[in-house]
Each structure stands twice: as structure tokens, then as C-alpha cells.
Amino acid sequence: MRKHTNDRLQGTLDMLVLKVLASQGRMHGYAITLRIEQISASVLRLEEGSLYPALHRMTQSGWLRAEWGASENNRRARYYSITPSGRKQLAEEEQNWAQLTEAVTRVLRFV
Amino acid sequence: MSWFNRLSNLLYREDLGRELDEELQFHIDARVRDNLNAGMTEEAARRDARRRFGNWTLAEEKTHEMNIIVTIQTVGQDLRYALRSLRKSPGFTALAVLAMALGIGANTAVFTVVNGVLLRPLPLVQPERLFLISYQPRLGPLAGKPSLSDHDYLEFQRRTHAFERVTTFGQDQVTLTGAGDAVRLPAALVTSSFFPAVRVSPAMGRTFASQEEQPGAPGVAVLSQELWRSRFAADPNILGKAISVNGIKRSVIGVMPAGFAFPGDAQLWLPLAVGADPLLSAYRPAFGRLRPSVTQRQAQAELETLVSHLPLAPGEHRNGWAAEVLRLQDLLVGGIRKSLLLFMGAVAFVLLIACANVANLLLVKASLRRQEMAVRTALGAPRSRLIRQLLTESAMLSLGGAIAGLLLAIFGVRALLALAPAGIIPRVAEIHLDARVIGFALGLGAVTGILFGLLPAVQATGWELRTFLSQAGRAVTGRSEGLRSLLVVSEIALTLVLLTGAGLLLKSFLRMRAVDPGFRAENVLTMTVDLPESLYNTTVSIQAFHARTLEKLSNLPGVLAAGAVNWLPLNGALMWGHFHIYGGPPMPPGYMLDKPAVSPEHFRVMGIPLLSGRAFSDQDSSTAPRVAIISRSVARTFWPGGDALGQRITLEDHPKPPVDWLTIIGVVDDVRQQSLTKKAHPAIYQPYAQVKRPFFLNHMTFAVRTARPASLVTAMRGALREVDRNQPVQSITVMTDLVATTTAESQFQTRLIAIFSMLALLLAAIGVYGVLACAVAERTREIGIRMALGAEKSDITRMVLRRSLLLVTVGVSLGVVGALAVTRVLARFLFEVKPTDLPTFLVVAALLVAVALLSGWLPARRATRVDPLIALRWE
């Protein structure tokens, strides 16, 4: 699988989106925004518009599947769900993240 | 989404943009609604939604960018992956690219010629509005050369409404003197309506006025740009200057633009007087420009009506004549068109066989990658993605093949043109690589890439890991082996069809070569001289020239005999007419015969056997009683009792007694005058000294019999120069070469088709070998068990060979059916061979079986070397 040369922040956003979709199934962009806000207790506030380039990029990479569907109030909305290769990517990102935070924690503890 | 779709997305950015707008707008609206529900005012809700969203335009642009970048990256990724996979097995890649290069190269080479000859428009203005007008006997010597007699042309010109302008032309070789060395040039004799009809104006000066067509008008000529530059140093004051054509002074009135050399390779245009001689009506190609809005069909209908009203001479009938309006291009390419289409068909077969071969290779490769594919499927790669991956790989193979094929084609075209006998392929100058040819090659690459790639790709990716694992990694045969066998069977069938075609053509060619022309061509050298009427305008002067030349020639060292004839056999010339027997019955309708004028030694030089009576001698002079020698078929038709000698005949329609009556003094064997494949014409020979009209004498071919003909060329030219230094040689040919040129077209076809079918045979052999080698490799275990159970080596060999025999039997059977259906198109190319010739079919089938068994032999031998112990441990 190909990897984007992500900077950390973009990688984090990717990871969050993948994680949300992995646990919640099919969602549209707005719902993803709400969910991230909700679980991070609004600590992670992202500029909402920046979510869409990420969604499209991950769709093109085959990590997400996108399809048009009807929203709760019957409007046309684009729904995203995670693919098997998206799950693999998520596992990788989670592992990287764990390693990074562990390393940073260690550094903070010792210095 | 496949990258084909993504690429098309790039093209439909607008649609994509609208969808994106809709998606983003949904987000904002949803936020506004939530804000309203939370109790905000309308305005605050909107402001908050917009603030949270951030920069709309930026988001939109970035999202677009993502779509494009990822597309490019994915395509790149597929390509990289394909390249890596191809690099990993260089042997496979080289073989596949080679097979495709051969297939595409052969097709592109033939297409290059077809493109130049058939597809490119003539270099005239709106050539698609120009049509040939033809009315002539359906059968006979004119068949295939559309033409109109002068009399009919004049009638048609007067009466037609469909054509806005009609013209007719003749082609000739003329001698240009006074501009450097004397030189023979291709010239066109054209009516004054010729240039207006083709709508090409001179670069300088003017073209012919109608009064310049009339006999007796002052001589004029139009030069080609090339001739003007090469012979007249592009003299800007050339107009009005005099040049000498065939010894006649003509003034130059125009120079055509560069590149204009129609018809043929004309360098010089002279005015043509149509129908000037009431006794002679020449058949020439005629064509015209249709009026706007008139269709070819309407013109055809008009012509058919007109010819039914043409005046006939008393006693003349025109049963079996055909009136046709044809594309002008057909005049140039009529002969070669069928051959070219035949070649196109043959190379298409080669390409199909190459495709089957590469598909087979891919199947083998896919069976080796089955594990990889199964694992990737299990890991969640969608099947479409794997198929796309494999298709990218086959597309790269065929693209590589197309590029290599294009290079091959450049040499192929050269080889093809070199192989073609001179003059058989028209418009040679227009045969070269152009955008259309390159597009053709690349298009073939794309189509074949999908053709041979799709099947293996679909087939290789259908495996689920479960199936694969449940077989514990053991070789899986069956599905793909059956498919491979099917491909090989079709390869063999296609090869058989091609080989049969080649076999039939070869047999026909050999039959042609075995034809007895009625003369002995060995050790004969011929030299043709055309005397210009302007300098040699009386029979006496021409005969004096001939006598002097003959004398010089017979005195040359090494010359056994020297003769002369006005229409040399197999030289393409035609001089037909009637004859009458003194007091005899009228001739059967349509009975025409050749009337050559010969020198006394002609029969001895050409080795034409004298069957009875005597040959001509020097005593048969212009003042002696007139005599004639008839050919065997004339004697048999009119004097079956063998009493032809001493009979009196005339060649004139209105003979004046007694001078026009000839006495038969001898009978000679029949000679094939027109071609080896056409039956000998009846002929009546006259001594050239007794011929009265200069027209029958100023074209003369001298022939000498000598031990080493080729060594005498210089001496022969020298002899001519001594007689008249201003007369160039029109042609000087060893007679055996002339005989060979009459079969050259057939030889060309045979050679090309043979080359293509050998290519097919090679590919098919590789195919059989590949399938069997693979089958043996996959069955190593089975073979090991058989051997462990006591099978002999010969049993194993037989097992493998039986399979190869099965493949070839099925292939040959299908091929025979196909060949029976297809070889019919060869009928018109075959001479004394039927398209269903049984011996050819048998020999070809035997050859294929032998080749298939031979290609099965290597895998069979390998199978016998299987060590049961190793084989059983192997997996």
C-alpha cells in the first residue's frame, strides 16, 4: 500500500476520520465533524472546510468508499464508509501514533 | 473507481464541481439548522456556520486538487507496479513484446502501403469528384484497365450531362534531346480539358488551348516542376523556348507546380488529338469531374443509357461489354488493390496468432501469481482493482509491442517495397509513415492489449484464498489449462488457414513457371528502339535503319543470330486484328489475332519451332511476292486437314488485289504473346520488309542469340550508336528476365504470404511448446506417481505427445473448415490450381502436425527425466 508523506497534523486528521468511520459505519461529512467535536470534548476544533480535501483524498486512495444517499431530513448527502484497506491504514496509523506518544511521553518523563 | 473513470472525471470537472458544491452546501445548511435549533437567530446561525467552515473557496480548490493528484498518483502507481512486475520476468516480457512487435509490425508495414496507395487522396483538387468512364469488353486484354475508345469518348463528351468536364489521356515514354544528354521521360498526352478537369493550374505560363489539340497545330509542351529544375536549371525565361521531344520542336508554354506528376510520374505533358485518325480508335482511360450534386450512381445510370444509343459500325456488336463509372483512384490501384487487401487479411491472422500466444504467456504467468492474487483479494483489494492492475500490465506489453512494431514496420515497408517487382506498387512516393500510420499502430496496441489481457486478468483474479488454501498450495490445473489449450487450438487453426493460402499460391506460381511460352528464352538478349515519326517517317527509312542495325548486331562477336520483331512476346504490347481467307468463309465473329512483323532470323533467334513449310528469308523483300507464316492454332482452326501452305490470305478489311494478298509459306508453333497465364493467341507473321505502314515498324525489338547474353549489353548499345547516335535505347533486357517479370507479381504475393505464414507457424510452434511445457511442469507430481507405479519412459512420452497430437488434430480440423471458407478469396490469384486443392491441404496439414509433434517433443523428453522421488517430495 502506498503511503502519503503526511505531515503529522494531516495524519492525525486522517486517523480520526478513519477511527470514527470504523466505529460508526456510514456517515456524511457534517456528522463526522460533529462526532470528532463530541468525542474530543471540543478540544480538537478543526476548520470544518479542511475536512473535505481529506475525505476526497482518502476516497481516491481506496481507504473510504463514498456514495450519495438521503440525509435524516431527506436531503441528498454524500456518505462515507471505511474499506478493508482503510482499516489496515487505520491500524498502521494507530500503531505509529502509539509509538510516537510513547516516545514523547518517555522523553518528557526523563528530561 | 477505476483510473479510467478517474481520468474521465478529469474531463468532466464541471460535473465534479457541481457535486462538490452540493456536498459542501449540505454541510453548511446542516450546521445552520443545528444552530437554529440551538436557538440562534437566523443571521447568527449563518455567520457561525460560515466561520466554523472556514474558507469555502480554499476547501473547494484543495478538494479538487486532491482528486487530480491522487488520480495521477494511482495511474503512476499502476504503471510502476506493472513495470516492476514486467522487469521481474525479463524472459517473459521480451517474448511477449517480441510476439506483439512481429504482429503489429507486419500489420503496420502493410497498412503503411495501403495508406499510401489506397487511402491517401490523389494530389488533385477534390479528387473524390473525379470518376473514370469506361466502356469496353468485360473479358479480354482490356479487362481490369478501365478505358473508352476514342470514338465513344467523343460521343460521350458531346452527350453527357452528369459530368461538367471530361478528358482522356495516354501515357508514353518520349525522348527529350537538346537539354543535356538525350533522355527517355515519362510523358502524358492529354486533351485541353485535362488540366481544367483536375483543377490544377500551372505555376508558370498556361496549359493547352483547344486548338492546340488539332493535328498540324504548332507543337507545344508543359513541363513538370522537377523537369524544369533538373534539365533547364529553373530558367525563369523558359516560356516560349523550344525543346525537342521525339525529334520534334515544341515550345514550352507552361510549368506545373511542384509535386504534380499526374498521371503516373509524368514529367512532360503534350496535347492529345483524339480521334484524328478515322481508321484507328485507341482505347484510353477517360475521366471527368461530376457536376455538383450529381452522384456516382446517377452518372452510372446516364452512361448506361448513353452507350445503348452509341452508333455501331455495320456488323459490329457489343455483347458482353460493360459500362462503368469508377473512382479515379481505381485506375492507379486497380491491379494492386486486391493483393493489398489479401496481405491485410494475412497479417491480421498473424496478429491474432500473436495475441493468442501472448494471452497464453499471461495465463501461465497468472497461474504462477495465483497465490499473490488470492492473498491480495483476502486483504481486501477489490477484484476490479486487480484486473485493472493486470490490464495495465498487458497494456504496457502491447504498447511496447506497438512501439517496437512501428520500428519494425519502417524496415518492413522498405523490405516489402524492395521485394515488390518494379512498377507493381503505384504511388510509391506517397508510401511513408504519417500520423495515420502511427495512430494505426498505437490503436492496434491498445486494442490487442485489451484483447489478450482481459481473459487472463479475469481468469487470474477469480480465485478466493479459501479455494487456494484448501488445495494446500498444490498446483491447480483445469480451468486455465483448458483455456490455454483452446488458445493453442485456435492458433493452429489460424496457422493452417494461412499456410494453406501460401501453399496454394506457391503451387500456382510453380505451375506458372512451368508453362512453355512457345519460345526458348535462354541466351537471348533484347533491345527495344522507338523511332520518332518526325525523323523516320517513311517505311523505307525505317527499314533501312533496321537492316543496318541487324547487320551490325549479327557481326558482333559471340552473336549466333540476330533478329527483330515489332511486338516482342510478353512485352505487354498488343496489336490485334482480323484477317480474311481468299475465297474463304467470313471469319467467326470476334475472331482476332496477333500480327507481328518479323525479320527472317526471328524464329531462329527466339527458338520458335517451324512446323512445316519454310521460314522467311532475305528474298522476301519489299518487291517480292508477299508472304505470311501462320501459327499452329490458325492452321488448326482454318485448315484442319493440314493444307494451309500455299493458301492466300489478307490482313486488310478492304484488300486491293493483288498487292494485299499474302501466300502462306510456313506454320510455326504457338507463342504466348500476352502472358504466361493467358492462352496463346493465334498469330500471322509478316516479313518486316513487306510491311507498308510506318506505324507497324517504328517500334522494334532486336533480339540476339548468344552464349552469354548479359556480357553483350555494351556492345549492343554501341552497335545502335553507330547506326544513329541520336536514338536512345528504350529498354535492353535479357529475355529470361522478361519472362520472370511476367510472373513477378505472383512471385511477390507468394513470397509475402509465405513469409507471413512462416511467422504464424513459428508463433504457433511456440504456443504448442508453451502449453505442453507448462502442462508437464504442473503434472510433475502425477508423472512421478505414474513412474513410481511402474510406467515406462515411453509411456510418459506417449502421454505428452498424445496431448500435443490431440491439440493439433482439433486445430487442423477447425483450420481445414476455416481454410475451405477463406481460400475462395484466392481464386482470382490462382493459375490452374483450385482453392480446394486436396494435395495442398494434405501437405499443409502434415506439415503442421509434424511441427506440433516436434514442439511437443522437448516437453515430452523433459517429462521422462522426472525423478519420482524428487517429484513426490516436490510439493
Interface residues (C-beta under 8 A of the other chain):
Chain A: R2 H28 G29 Y30 T33 E47 E48 G49 S50 Y52 P53 L55 H56 R57 Q60 S61 G62 S71 N73 R75 R76 A77 R78 T83 P84 S85 R87 K88
Chain B: M1 R6 E19 L20 E22 E23 L24 F26 H27 D29 A30 R31 R33 R52 F53 G54 N55 W56 L58 A59 E60 K62 T63 E65 M66 N67 I69 V70 T71 Q73 T74 Q77 L379 G380 A381 R385
